[in-house]
């Protein structure tokens, strides 16, 4: 199982799979062939279907702009076997002959895999790969999930997560400060600032909900406008964890050290899902993005509030279970409708899952690992039109 550093990636929105991944893949292929006279990039499946809305072509062109011309070919109806987000890079010589080619997959959260390396274990650092195994380790050693992360990631993970938290807070604060209309044909108006102001007029539970909504909207709107955010585990779900942790820190005065430990717990939950299923909307639908982010946030909140390993696991399980079957059906291929609103709803649901688990001793029937397996099967059973292609669901709705 890989490092949690692959779950939390600092970068520009609006999409980890469709913007960050292709940009990273382009840099990789350009590094292999700096001598090429020109390049051709063929986009398949989901990358081609919603690539323009996600600015996939712009991300690729930006990389090759100063080196050589690049042609982009769109094949939305053609899916390669390993993953729906596939791209073939080709280098060409002065007479237009292909000198080399490489298929690269964007597998979610900004991560990429080159063809032939799909099952590689290079970079694995965790010996245990399921929540049940790690929870057993916690119970036997008397330690918690964040301590398992620190033990295997090393001392520098603290500084990495401090930087992640700093960028999450900046995304919240920038999103609250910015107003106006988001880019794209939907003409969607930013709402975070108004939600924040209105929330201050309420008390207790309504105020809490309003603030959570405002923080989640702030980060998601920053992402939609191409601002700097942190994948958690993806760009499309980047508002959920910052909203929950920012609110809890403001409300209960938790230290940055405590928040970092909560982030480590959240990262571990996301990494478990990524290792055993997927966090890619193009592969398993929005349950793999918003659903997983909600589970990560619920686990982090439970960690902050003093939950036991069993209660933390239960909170994560509940949050993911109640997102099973959620489709990824963005309108116009943009990370705006329904993505932004879903971040706000999931932030509130994460807090609910944490509170619900605290009414129990953590004992429950359905294990987190079981829900991960069901999510993977459910995602594979979903037709492609409900997996980030904008060919079904809300993606076909005319407004």
C-alpha positions in Angstrom: 0.0 0.0 0.0 1.4 3.4 -1.0 2.1 6.5 1.0 -0.7 8.8 2.1 1.2 11.5 0.2 -0.5 10.2 -2.9 -3.9 11.0 -1.3 -3.0 14.6 -0.4 -1.6 16.3 -3.5 -1.3 20.1 -3.6 -2.1 21.6 -7.0 -4.5 23.5 -9.3 -8.1 22.4 -9.9 -10.5 21.6 -11.3 -9.9 17.8 -11.6 -7.2 15.5 -10.3 -8.0 12.7 -12.8 -8.6 15.0 -15.8 -6.2 17.9 -15.1 -3.5 16.9 -12.6 -3.0 13.4 -14.0 -2.7 14.3 -17.7 -0.3 17.1 -16.8 1.8 14.7 -14.8 1.7 12.2 -17.6 2.7 14.8 -20.2 5.7 15.9 -18.1 6.8 12.2 -17.8 6.6 11.5 -21.5 8.2 14.8 -22.5 11.1 13.9 -20.2 11.5 10.7 -22.0 11.6 12.4 -25.5 12.9 16.0 -25.3 14.3 15.5 -28.9 10.9 14.9 -30.5 9.8 17.3 -33.3 6.1 17.0 -32.4 3.8 14.9 -30.2 0.4 13.3 -30.4 -1.8 12.6 -27.4 -4.9 10.4 -27.8 -7.5 10.6 -25.0 -9.8 7.7 -24.4 -13.1 7.1 -22.5 -13.9 9.5 -19.7 -10.8 11.6 -20.4 -12.1 12.3 -23.9 -15.8 12.6 -22.9 -15.4 15.4 -20.3 -11.9 16.5 -21.1 -12.8 19.9 -22.4 -14.9 20.8 -19.4 -12.1 19.6 -17.1 -9.4 21.5 -19.1 -7.6 18.3 -19.9 -6.4 19.6 -23.3 -5.2 22.9 -21.7 -3.2 21.0 -19.1 -1.5 18.9 -21.8 -0.8 21.9 -24.1 0.7 23.8 -21.2 3.4 21.1 -20.7 4.4 20.8 -24.4 4.0 24.5 -25.3 7.7 25.5 -25.1 9.0 22.2 -26.5 7.1 21.1 -29.6 3.6 21.2 -31.2 1.1 18.7 -29.8 -2.0 17.2 -31.5 -4.8 16.0 -29.3 -7.1 13.2 -30.5 -10.4 12.6 -28.8 -11.9 9.1 -28.6 -14.7 9.2 -26.0 -16.4 5.9 -27.1 -13.2 3.9 -26.9 -12.2 2.5 -23.5 -8.9 0.8 -22.8 -9.0 -2.3 -20.5 -7.2 -1.2 -17.3 -8.9 2.2 -16.6 -11.4 4.5 -18.2 -9.0 7.4 -17.9 -6.4 6.4 -20.5 -4.1 8.4 -22.9 -1.6 7.3 -25.5 1.4 9.5 -25.9 3.4 9.4 -29.2 6.6 11.2 -30.2 7.1 12.0 -33.8 10.3 12.9 -35.8 10.7 15.6 -38.5 8.9 13.6 -41.2 6.0 12.7 -39.0 7.0 9.2 -38.2 6.2 7.8 -34.7 9.4 7.2 -32.8 7.9 5.9 -29.6 4.5 5.5 -27.8 3.3 5.0 -24.3 -0.1 4.4 -22.7 -0.6 6.1 -19.4 -3.6 5.8 -17.1 -4.8 8.6 -14.7 -6.2 6.5 -11.9 -7.5 9.2 -9.5 -6.2 11.8 -7.1 -3.6 12.9 -9.6 -1.8 9.5 -9.7 -0.7 7.9 -12.9 0.3 4.4 -14.0 2.2 3.5 -17.1 1.2 0.5 -19.2 3.0 -2.6 -18.0 3.2 -1.3 -14.4 -0.4 -1.8 -13.5 0.3 -4.2 -10.7 3.6 -2.9 -9.5 4.3 -2.9 -5.8 7.1 -0.4 -6.1 6.7 2.3 -3.5 4.6 0.2 -1.1 5.3 1.1 2.5 2.5 -0.3 4.5 2.5 -4.1 5.4 -1.1 -4.1 6.4 -3.7 -3.1 3.7 -7.1 -3.4 5.3 -8.9 -1.5 8.0 -9.6 -4.6 10.0 -5.9 -5.6 10.1 -4.8 -2.1 11.1 -7.6 -1.9 13.8 -6.4 -5.2 15.2 -2.8 -3.7 15.3 -4.2 -0.7 17.2 -6.0 -2.8 19.7 -3.0 -5.0 20.3 -0.5 -2.2 20.7 -2.8 0.3 22.4 -1.9 2.9 19.7 -4.1 4.7 17.1 -4.3 4.9 13.3 -2.2 8.1 13.1 0.6 6.3 15.0 0.5 3.5 12.5 1.0 6.1 9.7 3.8 7.9 11.5 5.6 4.6 12.2 5.7 3.6 8.5 5.9 7.0 6.8 8.7 8.4 8.9 9.2 11.7 10.8 8.9 13.8 7.7 5.2 12.9 7.3 4.4 15.4 10.1 5.9 18.3 8.1 4.2 17.1 4.9 0.8 17.2 6.6 1.5 20.5 8.2 2.0 21.9 4.7 -1.1 20.1 3.5 -3.1 21.7 6.4 -1.8 25.1 5.6 -2.9 24.8 2.0 -6.3 23.5 3.0 -6.8 26.5 5.3 -5.7 28.9 2.6 -8.3 27.3 0.2 -11.0 27.8 2.8 -10.1 31.4 3.4 -9.5 32.3 -0.2 -12.9 30.7 -1.1 -14.7 32.8 1.5 -13.0 36.0 0.3 -13.7 35.5 -3.4 -17.1 36.2 -5.0 -18.5 36.4 -8.5 -19.3 33.8 -11.2 -17.4 30.5 -11.7 -15.8 30.0 -15.1 -17.7 28.0 -17.7 -21.1 28.0 -19.5 -23.2 27.2 -16.4 -22.7 30.8 -15.0 -22.8 29.4 -11.5 -22.4 32.0 -8.8 -20.1 31.5 -5.9 -22.1 31.0 -2.6 -19.5 30.4 0.1 -19.2 34.1 1.2 -23.0 34.5 1.5 -23.4 31.2 3.4 -20.7 32.2 5.8 -22.4 35.6 6.5 -25.8 34.1 6.9 -24.6 31.3 9.2 -23.4 33.9 11.8 -27.0 34.9 12.3 -28.0 31.5 13.6 -27.2 29.7 16.8 -26.0 26.2 17.7 -26.9 23.5 15.2 -28.0 25.7 12.3 -24.9 27.8 12.7 -22.7 24.7 12.7 -24.4 23.5 9.5 -24.1 26.9 7.8 -20.4 27.1 8.6 -19.7 23.6 7.4 -21.6 24.4 4.1 -19.7 27.7 3.7 -16.2 26.1 4.3 -16.9 23.2 1.9 -18.4 25.5 -0.8 -15.3 27.8 -0.4 -12.8 25.1 -1.2 -14.9 23.5 -3.9 -15.5 26.9 -5.6 -11.7 27.5 -5.5 -11.2 24.2 -7.2 -13.8 24.9 -9.8 -12.1 28.2 -10.7 -8.7 26.6 -11.1 -7.4 27.7 -7.7 -4.9 25.9 -5.5 -6.4 23.1 -3.4 -5.4 19.7 -1.9 -6.8 16.5 -3.3 -8.6 14.7 -0.6 -8.7 12.2 -2.1 -9.6 14.0 -5.4 -10.2 17.6 -6.7 -13.9 16.9 -7.1 -14.2 16.0 -3.4 -11.5 18.5 -2.0 -13.9 20.6 0.1 -15.1 17.9 2.6 -12.1 17.3 4.8 -11.0 20.9 5.0 -14.5 22.0 5.9 -14.8 19.4 8.7 -11.4 20.0 10.2 -11.4 23.8 9.8 -14.8 24.0 11.6 -13.7 21.7 14.4 -10.5 23.6 15.0 -12.3 26.9 15.1 -15.0 25.5 17.3 -12.9 23.5 19.8 -9.5 25.2 19.5 -7.7 22.0 18.5 -3.9 22.5 17.9 -2.3 22.1 14.5 -0.6 19.0 15.9 -4.0 17.4 16.7 -5.3 18.3 13.2 -2.2 16.7 11.6 -2.9 13.5 13.5 -6.5 13.6 12.2 -5.2 14.1 8.7 -3.0 11.1 9.0 -6.0 9.0 10.0 -8.0 10.4 7.1 -5.1 9.7 4.7 -4.9 6.1 5.9 -8.6 5.6 5.2 -8.3 7.0 1.7 -5.2 5.0 1.0 -6.9 1.8 2.1 -9.8 2.5 -0.4 -7.4 3.4 -3.2 -5.4 0.2 -2.6 -8.5 -2.1 -2.5 -10.9 -0.3 -4.8 -10.7 3.1 -6.4 -11.1 6.9 -5.7 -11.7 7.6 -9.4 -15.1 8.9 -10.5 -14.4 7.5 -14.0 -14.0 4.0 -12.6 -16.5 3.7 -9.7 -18.6 6.9 -9.8 -18.9 9.6 -7.2 -19.0 7.1 -4.4 -15.3 6.8 -4.9 -14.8 10.6 -4.6 -17.3 12.2 -2.4 -18.1 8.9 -0.6 -14.5 8.2 0.2 -13.8 11.9 1.2 -16.8 11.7 3.6 -15.4 8.5 5.1 -12.0 10.1 5.5 -13.5 13.2 7.1 -15.7 11.2 9.5 -12.6 9.2 10.6 -10.6 12.4 11.0 -13.4 14.0 13.1 -13.7 10.9 15.2 -9.9 11.0 15.8 -10.0 14.6 16.9 -12.9 14.1 19.2 -11.2 11.2 21.0 -12.8 8.2 19.3 -11.6 4.7 19.9 -10.2 2.7 16.9 -13.5 0.9 16.7 -15.5 4.2 16.7 -13.2 5.7 14.1 -13.7 2.6 11.9 -17.5 2.7 12.4 -17.7 6.4 11.5 -15.7 5.8 8.3 -17.8 2.7 7.4 -21.1 4.6 7.9 -20.0 7.6 5.8 -19.0 5.4 2.9 -21.9 3.0 3.1 -24.4 5.8 2.7 -22.8 7.0 -0.5 -22.9 3.6 -2.2 -24.2 3.8 -5.8 -23.6 7.6 -6.1 -23.1 8.4 -9.8 -20.5 10.8 -11.3 -22.6 12.8 -13.7 -21.2 16.3 -14.0 -23.1 18.8 -16.1 -21.1 20.1 -19.1 -18.2 18.1 -17.8 -17.5 20.7 -15.2 -16.6 20.1 -11.6 -19.5 22.4 -10.5 -23.0 20.7 -10.7 -23.5 18.5 -8.7 -20.0 18.3 -7.3 -19.9 21.6 -5.3 -23.2 21.0 -3.5 -22.3 17.4 -2.8 -19.2 18.5 -1.0 -21.3 20.6 1.4 -23.8 17.8 2.0 -21.0 15.3 2.6 -19.2 17.5 5.1 -22.4 17.6 7.2 -22.8 13.8 6.8 -19.3 13.2 8.0 -20.0 15.0 11.3 -23.3 13.1 11.6 -21.4 9.8 11.1 -18.9 10.8 13.8 -21.6 11.7 16.3 -23.6 8.5 15.5 -20.6 6.3 16.1 -20.0 8.1 19.5 -23.4 6.9 20.7 -22.1 3.3 20.3 -19.1 1.4 21.6 -18.0 1.0 18.0 -19.5 -2.5 17.6 -21.5 -3.0 14.4 -22.2 -5.6 11.8 -20.9 -4.3 8.5 -17.1 -3.8 8.4 -15.4 -0.9 6.6 -13.5 -3.4 4.4 -16.8 -5.0 3.3 -18.2 -1.7 2.2 -15.0 -1.0 0.2 -15.5 -4.3 -1.6 -19.2 -3.5 -2.3 -18.3 -0.1 -3.5 -15.8 -1.5 -6.0 -18.4 -4.0 -7.3 -21.1 -1.4 -7.5 -18.8 0.9 -9.4 -18.0 -1.7 -11.9 -21.7 -2.5 -12.4 -22.5 1.1 -13.1 -22.9 1.8 -16.9 -20.1 4.1 -18.2 -22.7 6.9 -18.8 -22.8 7.3 -15.0 -19.0 7.5 -14.6 -17.7 10.9 -15.5 -18.7 10.9 -19.1 -21.6 13.4 -18.9 -23.7 11.0 -21.0 -26.3 10.2 -18.3 -28.0 11.4 -15.1 -27.6 15.1 -14.4 -25.0 15.3 -17.2 -27.9 15.1 -19.7 -30.2 17.5 -17.9 -30.9 20.7 -19.8 -31.1 23.8 -17.7 
